Amino acid sequence: MDYDIAVIGGGFSGTLTAAILAKQGRSVLLIDSNRQPRFAIGESSVPAGNMVLASLADQYQLADIKPLAKYGSWKQKNPELSCGLKRGFSYFFHSCSADFDPGKCHENELLVTASSSDAVGDTHWFREEVDFFFLKSAIRGGVTVHEDTSVDSISHQGGIWHLECSCGTSVQAKWIIDASGRRQVTSELLDCQAGNATTDSSATKSLHTNTTAIYSHFESVSSWQSWMSQSHDGCMEYPFNSDHSAQHHILDDRWLWTLRFDNGITSAGLVIPNTESNTESLAETWGATINRYPSVTYMFQSAALSPTPGKLFGTGRMQFLNVPQQIDGLVRLPSSFGFIDPLHSTGIAHNLIAIERTVLAMEQYWESSLLQATLHAHEQLQFEEFIVSDLLIDAAYKCMDSPTAFEAATMLYFAAAIRYEENRKSHNDASMGFLCAHESFWRAAAEEVHTMCTELDFADATCVRKFESRVRKLIEPYNTAGLCRPELQSMYAYTAAE
């Protein structure tokens, strides 16, 4: 069977890419080693990703997908499709064996608003339904789908890819787009074929962030906002309901995320430094951690694993990163190119931005020699985006012992994110890098802040204040949202570039 493009991977990035390319008139085969619907841990969107999703939907007449770009339109047009409201990010710094104490001036809290109202809010994606929704959209658009099918071998001859699949089918395609996620199908097969060290190992070893995770979906997780309302009057000053956020509970040496969906299910996970082997079971580690923090214990006192998946999952090191190989006829989307960490919710937006660059290049240069050069340049930019993300995320990790330093470190991330959103709104420039990685300033700023965090004495209040002042000065030319202002007492009421 001959196709213009073979897409490997049936998650949202693969299915959306396939649907758009079919809209462009290409013959597209989507190969998925599993079958939808299937469990995938919930993720949350950010404004940059929503901007890109809406733009792609408009440009390629994806009327069924356009409503997913905002919470209000999602609930109005697709009420049967589960999601959750995300108004921003919230962070709560706990002490072991003690009830959570927000502090007199919110010094143990940080809330950063990402949207001005519920209607235009971001969303938590209930991936097992959202991915299936995207798949059905792709099929309606003319994409051929082979599920329960793995790719056993690939080779590139005469400008054509030859794929041998587990179902006994041989496929030929001009292009392969790898959206296979951590399986990194093309990287694994091409490395085996080459028999050399062009794997992702050297790039992964260069990453600073080093974490593992235990995660699942839960039912009956109690409301954090309700508990705070009953125990602390200070939550009256919150710029939004803290349950309507990507909620981070910073613990002594790890952190807990919760993303709440409208169907009563909560995505929750522990992110743990990958510093030593753990002989405990996943359940023992989860239970022991939750029970060390009374306020967190309250949230999970009545919680139970959701029937799907009905168990806890554990990872090894979450981080991986490929090097830019720039192989003719091959595109690796971020999901199969690398991953840094759940902190800052970068996954959905990064994938959507890369999808846009890919499909626009294919539309503009399909019959041109410029297509290959353009996509090679995109791959190099994608690598730089992961490097910047790693520096920003690991800087925040290094500051988790100090809420003040942590807030300052995260302000560089939020400044870069808002800079992208504002540029996007003003110019709709799809060539921009995620987190403005195409601008040399942000790479240099991320490196400087990361170095400072590595050397910072968090017990020295003067050093922490100097660090905070330096970050404020760094972002000053781009700080249109009033970030890094101590007088706001860690309650940022409006940062959106709507």
C-alpha positions in Angstrom: 0.0 0.0 0.0 1.3 3.4 -1.0 0.7 6.6 1.0 2.0 10.1 1.0 2.5 10.1 4.7 2.5 7.4 7.4 1.8 8.7 10.9 2.9 6.4 13.8 1.0 6.8 17.0 -2.7 7.3 17.8 -2.6 9.9 20.6 -3.9 13.4 20.0 -0.7 14.6 18.3 -0.7 11.9 15.8 -4.4 12.0 15.0 -4.6 15.8 14.7 -1.6 15.8 12.4 -3.1 13.1 10.3 -6.4 14.9 10.1 -4.9 18.1 8.9 -2.7 16.5 6.3 -5.7 14.7 4.9 -7.4 18.1 4.7 -4.4 19.2 2.6 -5.2 16.4 0.1 -2.5 13.9 1.2 -3.1 10.2 1.5 -2.5 9.4 5.1 -2.1 6.2 7.0 -2.2 6.2 10.8 -0.6 3.3 12.5 -1.4 2.7 16.2 0.0 -0.2 18.3 -3.0 -0.1 20.6 -6.7 0.7 20.2 -8.8 3.6 21.2 -10.3 4.5 23.6 -7.6 3.7 26.1 -6.3 5.2 29.4 -3.9 8.1 29.2 -3.1 10.3 32.2 -4.9 13.6 32.2 -3.0 16.7 31.1 -3.7 20.4 31.1 -3.6 23.0 28.4 -2.1 26.5 28.5 -3.0 29.6 26.5 -0.3 29.2 23.9 -1.6 25.7 23.0 -5.2 26.9 22.9 -4.2 29.7 20.5 -2.5 27.2 18.2 -5.4 24.7 18.3 -7.9 27.4 17.4 -5.7 28.7 14.6 -5.3 25.2 13.1 -9.0 24.5 13.4 -9.8 27.8 11.6 -7.2 27.2 8.8 -8.2 23.7 8.1 -11.9 23.8 8.7 -11.8 21.5 11.8 -15.2 22.7 13.1 -15.5 19.8 15.5 -12.2 20.5 17.1 -12.4 24.3 17.3 -14.6 24.4 20.5 -11.8 22.5 22.4 -9.7 25.7 22.4 -11.7 27.2 25.3 -13.5 25.8 28.3 -16.7 27.7 27.6 -17.1 26.6 24.0 -16.0 23.1 24.9 -18.8 22.7 27.5 -21.3 24.3 25.1 -20.5 22.4 21.9 -19.1 19.1 23.3 -20.7 18.5 26.7 -20.4 14.8 26.3 -16.5 15.1 26.1 -15.0 15.2 29.6 -12.7 18.0 30.6 -11.9 20.2 33.5 -11.7 24.0 34.0 -8.2 25.4 34.3 -7.9 29.1 35.3 -4.2 29.0 36.0 -1.5 27.4 38.2 -1.5 27.0 42.0 1.3 26.0 44.3 1.1 25.1 48.0 4.2 24.5 50.1 3.6 21.9 52.9 5.6 20.9 56.0 5.7 17.2 57.0 3.3 16.2 59.8 1.7 19.6 60.0 -1.5 21.1 58.6 -0.9 23.3 55.7 -0.2 26.9 56.7 -0.6 29.5 54.0 1.3 32.1 56.0 0.2 35.6 57.0 1.0 37.0 53.5 0.5 33.9 51.4 4.2 33.2 51.7 3.5 29.4 51.3 1.2 29.9 48.4 1.5 31.0 44.7 -1.5 31.4 42.4 -0.9 32.6 38.8 -4.0 33.3 36.7 -3.9 32.3 33.0 -7.3 33.5 31.8 -9.7 36.2 32.6 -12.9 34.1 33.0 -14.2 30.6 33.0 -15.6 31.0 29.5 -12.2 31.6 28.0 -10.4 29.4 30.5 -7.9 26.6 29.7 -8.8 23.0 30.1 -7.7 19.8 31.7 -7.9 17.1 28.9 -9.4 13.8 29.9 -7.1 12.1 27.4 -8.8 8.8 27.0 -11.9 10.6 25.6 -10.1 13.5 23.9 -7.7 11.2 22.0 -10.6 9.0 20.8 -12.5 12.1 19.7 -9.5 13.3 17.6 -9.2 9.8 16.1 -12.8 9.8 15.0 -12.3 13.2 13.5 -9.3 12.0 11.5 -11.3 9.0 10.2 -14.1 11.2 9.1 -11.6 13.3 7.3 -10.3 10.4 5.2 -7.4 9.1 7.2 -6.8 5.3 6.9 -6.3 3.8 10.4 -4.5 0.5 11.3 -5.0 -0.2 15.0 -3.4 -3.0 17.0 -0.5 -2.7 14.6 3.1 -2.2 15.3 5.9 -1.2 12.9 8.5 -3.9 12.9 11.0 -2.5 10.5 11.6 0.6 8.4 14.0 1.4 5.6 14.5 4.4 3.3 15.3 3.7 -0.4 15.0 6.0 -3.4 13.3 8.7 -1.4 10.6 6.2 -0.2 10.0 4.8 3.3 9.3 1.0 3.4 7.5 -0.1 6.6 6.9 -3.8 7.6 4.0 -4.0 10.0 3.0 -6.7 12.5 -0.2 -7.5 10.6 1.9 -8.7 7.7 1.3 -5.5 5.7 4.0 -3.7 3.8 3.6 0.0 3.5 5.4 2.6 1.4 5.2 6.3 2.2 7.1 9.5 1.1 7.1 10.7 4.7 7.0 9.3 8.2 5.7 11.3 11.1 6.6 9.8 14.4 4.1 10.5 17.2 4.6 7.3 19.1 5.5 8.9 22.4 8.0 7.3 24.7 8.2 4.2 22.5 10.2 6.4 20.0 9.5 3.9 17.3 11.6 5.4 14.5 14.5 6.3 16.7 14.6 2.7 18.1 14.3 1.1 14.6 16.7 3.4 12.9 19.3 3.0 15.7 19.0 -0.8 15.5 19.4 -0.6 11.8 22.5 1.7 12.0 24.0 -0.4 14.8 25.6 2.7 16.3 25.2 5.2 19.1 22.9 7.8 17.4 20.4 7.1 20.1 19.0 9.7 22.5 21.3 8.6 25.4 23.9 11.4 25.1 21.1 14.1 24.8 19.2 12.6 27.7 22.3 12.5 29.9 22.8 16.2 29.3 19.4 17.1 30.8 19.4 18.5 34.3 15.9 17.5 35.3 15.8 13.9 36.7 12.5 12.7 38.2 10.2 9.7 38.4 6.5 9.6 38.9 3.7 7.5 40.4 0.2 8.4 39.0 -3.3 7.4 38.2 -6.9 8.6 38.1 -8.9 8.8 41.2 -12.6 9.3 42.3 -13.9 11.2 45.3 -10.8 13.4 45.8 -12.0 16.1 48.3 -12.0 19.7 47.3 -8.8 21.6 48.4 -10.6 24.9 47.9 -13.4 23.8 50.4 -10.9 22.7 53.0 -9.0 26.0 52.6 -12.3 28.0 52.9 -13.1 26.2 56.2 -9.7 26.5 57.7 -8.2 29.7 56.3 -9.9 32.9 55.5 -7.0 33.9 53.2 -8.4 31.9 50.3 -10.9 34.7 49.9 -8.1 36.6 48.3 -7.4 33.9 45.7 -7.8 35.2 42.1 -9.7 32.0 41.2 -10.9 28.8 42.7 -7.7 26.8 43.4 -9.4 23.6 42.3 -9.8 25.1 38.9 -6.1 25.0 38.2 -3.1 22.8 37.7 -2.7 22.3 41.4 0.8 21.6 42.8 1.4 20.5 46.4 5.1 21.0 47.1 6.2 18.5 49.8 9.6 18.0 51.4 11.3 16.2 48.6 8.6 15.7 46.0 5.4 17.2 44.7 1.9 16.1 44.0 -0.3 17.3 41.1 -4.1 17.2 40.9 -6.1 18.0 37.8 -9.9 17.8 38.4 -12.3 16.8 35.6 -16.0 17.6 35.4 -16.9 13.9 35.5 -15.7 13.5 39.1 -12.4 12.0 38.2 -9.1 13.6 39.3 -5.7 13.0 37.6 -3.1 12.8 40.4 0.5 12.0 40.6 3.6 12.2 42.8 6.8 13.5 41.1 9.9 12.3 43.0 13.6 13.0 42.5 15.3 10.1 40.7 18.2 10.0 43.2 18.1 6.5 44.7 16.5 3.2 44.3 13.2 2.6 46.1 12.4 -0.9 47.5 8.8 0.0 48.4 5.9 -0.9 46.1 4.1 1.9 44.3 1.2 1.7 46.7 3.5 1.9 49.8 5.3 4.9 48.4 2.0 6.6 47.5 0.4 5.9 50.8 3.4 6.8 53.0 3.7 10.1 51.2 0.1 11.1 51.3 -0.1 10.2 55.0 2.9 12.4 56.0 0.9 15.6 55.2 -2.3 15.9 57.1 -3.9 18.4 54.7 -3.1 16.2 51.7 -4.4 13.2 53.7 -7.7 15.1 54.0 -8.0 15.4 50.2 -7.5 11.7 49.7 -9.2 10.3 52.8 -12.2 9.1 50.7 -10.5 8.8 47.4 -10.3 5.5 45.4 -8.6 4.5 42.2 -10.9 5.1 39.2 -12.0 1.8 37.6 -10.0 2.9 34.6 -7.1 2.2 34.9 -7.8 0.8 38.4 -4.1 0.8 39.4 -1.1 3.0 40.1 1.5 3.4 37.4 5.2 4.1 38.0 7.9 5.4 35.7 11.6 5.1 35.6 13.3 8.3 34.8 10.7 10.4 32.9 13.2 12.5 31.0 14.4 11.5 27.5 15.7 13.6 24.6 16.7 12.7 21.1 19.4 14.5 19.1 18.5 16.2 15.8 19.3 13.5 13.2 17.7 15.4 10.3 16.8 12.3 8.3 15.2 13.0 5.0 11.5 12.2 5.0 11.2 11.9 8.8 9.5 14.2 11.3 9.5 13.3 15.0 6.9 15.3 17.0 7.8 16.4 20.5 6.0 13.4 22.1 8.5 11.0 20.5 11.4 13.4 20.4 11.7 14.2 24.1 10.0 14.8 27.5 11.1 16.9 30.5 8.6 16.9 33.3 4.9 17.5 34.2 5.9 20.7 36.0 4.6 23.8 34.1 2.3 21.7 31.9 4.4 22.0 28.7 3.3 18.8 26.8 0.1 19.8 25.0 1.3 23.2 23.9 4.7 22.0 22.7 3.2 19.3 20.6 0.6 21.6 19.1 3.2 24.2 18.2 5.4 21.6 16.5 2.4 20.1 14.7 1.6 23.5 13.3 5.1 24.1 12.0 5.1 20.6 10.4 1.7 20.9 8.6 2.3 24.5 7.4 5.6 23.5 5.9 4.0 20.5 4.2 1.3 22.7 2.8 3.6 25.4 1.5 6.5 23.3 0.2 5.1 19.8 -0.6 6.5 19.7 -4.1 9.5 21.8 -3.3 13.1 21.0 -2.2 12.6 23.6 0.6 10.3 21.2 2.5 13.2 19.1 3.7 15.4 22.0 4.7 12.5 23.7 6.5 11.6 20.6 8.6 15.3 20.0 9.4 15.4 23.6 10.8 12.2 22.8 12.7 13.9 19.8 14.3 16.8 21.8 15.4 14.5 24.4 17.0 12.6 21.7 18.7 15.8 20.4 20.3 16.5 24.0 21.5 12.9 24.2 23.0 13.6 21.1 25.1 16.9 22.5 26.3 15.2 25.8 27.4 12.4 23.8 29.0 14.8 21.7 30.9 16.7 24.7 32.3 13.5 26.5 33.4 12.0 23.4 35.0 15.2 22.3 36.8 15.7 25.8 38.1 12.3 25.6 39.8 13.2 22.2 41.2 16.4 23.5 42.8 14.3 26.2 44.5 11.5 24.1 46.0 13.0 24.5 49.5 12.3 28.2 49.4 8.8 29.4 48.3 10.3 32.9 47.6 13.1 31.6 45.4 10.7 29.1 43.7 8.3 31.9 42.8 11.1 34.0 41.3 12.4 31.0 39.3 9.0 30.2 37.9 8.4 33.9 36.9 11.0 33.4 34.1 8.9 30.6 32.8 5.7 32.6 33.0 7.4 35.6 31.3 8.6 33.5 28.4 5.1 31.9 28.1 3.4 35.2 28.1 5.9 36.6 25.6 5.0 33.8 23.2 1.2 34.4 23.7 1.5 38.2 23.1 3.6 37.7 20.0 1.2 35.1 18.8 -1.7 37.3 19.3 -0.1 40.3 17.6 1.6 38.5 14.6 0.2 35.0 14.4 3.7 33.9 13.6 3.9 30.1 13.5 7.7 30.2 13.2 8.2 31.2 16.8 9.7 28.7 19.2 7.9 27.3 22.2 8.8 29.4 25.2 10.5 31.8 22.7 13.4 29.4 22.3 14.0 31.1 18.9 15.1 34.2 20.7 18.6 34.1 22.1 17.7 36.2 25.2 15.5 33.4 26.7 18.1 30.7 26.3 20.7 33.0 27.9 18.3 34.0 30.7 17.4 30.4 31.4 21.0 29.5 31.7 21.8 32.4 34.0 18.9 31.7 36.3 19.6 28.0 36.4 23.2 28.7 37.4 22.1 31.0 40.1 19.7 28.4 41.5 22.5 25.9 41.5 24.7 28.1 43.6 22.0 29.8 45.8 22.1 29.6 49.6 18.4 29.3 50.4 18.9 29.7 54.1 20.3 33.2 53.5 17.4 35.6 53.1 19.6 38.3 51.6 20.8 35.9 48.8 17.3 34.9 48.0 16.2 38.6 47.8 19.1 39.3 45.5 18.1 36.3 43.3 14.5 37.6 43.2 15.8 41.1 42.2 17.9 39.7 39.4 15.0 37.7 37.9 12.8 40.8 38.1 15.5 42.8 36.3 16.0 40.1 33.6 12.3 40.0 32.7 11.6 43.7 33.0 11.7 44.4 29.3 9.1 41.7 28.7 7.1 41.9 31.9 3.8 43.2 30.7 1.8 41.1 33.2 3.4 42.5 36.4 5.2 39.4 37.4 7.7 39.2 40.3 6.0 41.9 42.3 6.3 41.2 46.1 3.4 43.6 46.9 1.0 41.2 45.2 1.8 38.6 47.9 2.0 35.7 45.4 -1.5 36.3 44.1 -1.3 37.1 40.3 -4.8 38.0 39.3 -4.3 38.4 35.5 -1.5 37.4 33.2 -3.4 36.3 30.0 -2.6 37.7 26.6 -6.3 37.4 25.5 
